[in-house]
Amino acid sequence: MWTSPISVWFLFVGCWAVRGPGTVHGPEGGSVSVPCHYKEGYEEYPKFWCRRKVMLCILSQILETNGTEAKMHWGQVSILDNHIQHMFTVILENLTQADTGIYLCGVARTGLPHPRDSVEVIVSPAPPSNAAVKMGKSTEQPEASAFTWTVTDEDASRPSASSPMDDNGKSIQDQEQQTHIYILAVIFLPALFLLGLISAAICVAVRARRRSTSTVHSRPAQNLPLSQPLN
């Protein structure tokens, strides 16, 4: 029917009998509905949807019903005709940016012009997901320190960022303090011990001298040499 000479000659005849929405918008990955109204008397005719190339349809993309009200599917496209409302609805699902373009919705008549109307489908980019937004925020924020702790009652004894831990779980600061104490003990303990020995030796010498002095003063008088009488 699409190659009928009569259809070509009367290309513009009957266009007023079908009216589409003009332009529809849908999100990428979502769906969009295209309502197309037709004139009374076309209820039993097949309804079609196709992608327009110049003024005609691309033959490989023509979707056509059988004239009934049964819903028909072609991949991501479906058409549902309502004879009472004189309207058929084209539903496009899983939209992609490639679906953006000019389409035709109309009524197919064998050997006669096909009433139709142009519809522009615009697919808008999909908004970023919540996970992507959170990831973007996390990459913008500075990295937290690996040694940052939240101090609670249970963790009051844990080291903060100023006291990193070694492989054995001990505070490096505590280890440094222990090392300093050890060095001080090695240096000063011998000196203190030697000073104690010197002090003890001095005390012994002083006591010995005092004893010898006291012994000399306490000797009896008979032991002293008698002085010679004067002539």
Sequence and secondary structure as in RCSB ss.txt:
>XXXX:A:sequence
MWTSPISVWFLFVGCWAVRGPGTVHGPEGGSVSVPCHYKEGYEEYPKFWCRRKVMLCILSQILETNGTEAKMHWG
QVSILDNHIQHMFTVILENLTQADTGIYLCGVARTGLPHPRDSVEVIVSPAPPSNAAVKMGKSTEQPEASAFTWT
VTDEDASRPSASSPMDDNGKSIQDQEQQTHIYILAVIFLPALFLLGLISAAICVAVRARRRSTSTVHSRPAQNLP
LSQPLN
>XXXX:A:secstr
 TT HHHHHTSSTTGGGEE  SEEEEETTS EEEEEEE TT TTS EEEEEEETTEE GGG EE  SSS  EEET
TEEEEEETTTTEEEEEE S  GGG EEEEEEE  TTS   EEEEEEEEE     HHHHHHHHHHHS    TT   
  STTTTS  TTS B TTS BHHHHHHHHHHHHHHHHHHHHHHHHHHHHHHHHHHHHHHHHHHHHHHT  GGGS 
      
